[in-house]
């Protein structure tokens, strides 16, 4: 459900009904240069892309280089949340 140009009370009432029935709700409006948007998506699944941590290079077993995690920008994994 998408709502624009409604009073605050009407938006809250519509959002409450949508939330109780598992319906996604979007509201927004624009006033000249200013505006707002609101989304009540309830519970939902999404995927986040994470950069894998590179393994330490062989031969470096001690010191600060061995303890510092290195990110490998070439390798990523998708994590469902």
C-alpha positions as CSV (number, residue, x, y, z in Angstrom):
1,X,0.0,0.0,0.0
2,X,1.4,3.4,-1.0
3,X,0.0,6.6,0.7
4,X,0.6,10.3,-0.1
5,X,-1.1,13.5,0.9
6,X,-2.9,12.0,3.9
7,X,-3.2,13.3,7.4
8,X,-0.9,11.8,10.1
9,X,-3.9,10.1,11.8
10,X,-5.0,8.5,8.5
11,X,-1.5,7.2,7.8
12,X,-1.2,5.7,11.2
13,X,-4.5,4.0,10.9
14,X,-3.7,2.5,7.5
15,X,-0.2,1.5,8.6
16,X,-1.7,-0.3,11.6
17,X,-4.1,-2.3,9.4
18,X,-1.4,-3.2,6.9
19,X,1.0,-4.2,9.7
20,X,-1.6,-6.5,11.3
21,X,-2.3,-8.2,7.9
22,X,1.4,-8.5,6.8
23,X,1.0,-6.0,4.0
24,X,3.9,-3.7,3.2
25,X,3.2,0.0,3.7
26,X,4.9,3.0,2.1
27,X,4.1,6.7,2.9
28,X,5.6,9.9,1.6
29,X,5.0,13.5,0.6
30,X,6.9,16.5,-0.7
31,X,6.6,20.1,0.5
32,X,8.7,22.3,-1.8
33,X,12.3,21.4,-1.2
34,X,11.5,19.2,1.7
35,X,9.9,15.8,1.9
36,X,9.8,12.5,3.7
37,X,9.3,8.8,3.1
38,X,8.4,6.0,5.4
39,X,8.4,2.2,4.8
40,X,7.0,-0.4,7.1
41,X,8.1,-3.7,5.5
42,X,7.4,-5.9,8.6
43,X,9.6,-8.9,8.7
44,X,11.4,-9.6,5.5
45,X,14.5,-11.4,4.2
46,X,17.3,-9.7,2.4
47,X,20.8,-10.5,1.2
48,X,23.9,-8.6,2.2
49,X,27.2,-8.8,0.3
50,X,30.2,-9.3,2.5
51,X,33.9,-9.1,1.6
52,X,35.8,-12.2,2.4
53,X,38.9,-12.0,4.7
54,X,42.0,-13.1,3.0
55,X,44.1,-15.8,4.6
56,X,47.5,-14.8,6.0
57,X,50.3,-15.3,3.6
58,X,52.6,-18.3,4.3
59,X,55.9,-17.4,5.9
60,X,54.5,-14.6,8.0
61,X,53.8,-16.3,11.3
62,X,54.4,-13.6,13.8
63,X,54.3,-9.8,14.2
64,X,51.6,-7.3,13.4
65,X,51.2,-8.4,9.8
66,X,50.1,-11.9,10.9
67,X,47.5,-10.5,13.2
68,X,46.1,-7.9,10.8
69,X,43.0,-9.2,8.8
70,X,43.3,-8.4,5.2
71,X,40.2,-7.9,3.0
72,X,40.2,-9.4,-0.4
73,X,38.0,-7.1,-2.5
74,X,37.9,-9.6,-5.4
75,X,36.1,-12.2,-3.3
76,X,32.7,-11.6,-1.8
77,X,30.0,-13.8,-0.4
78,X,26.2,-13.2,-0.1
79,X,24.7,-13.6,3.4
80,X,21.0,-14.0,3.9
81,X,19.6,-12.0,6.8
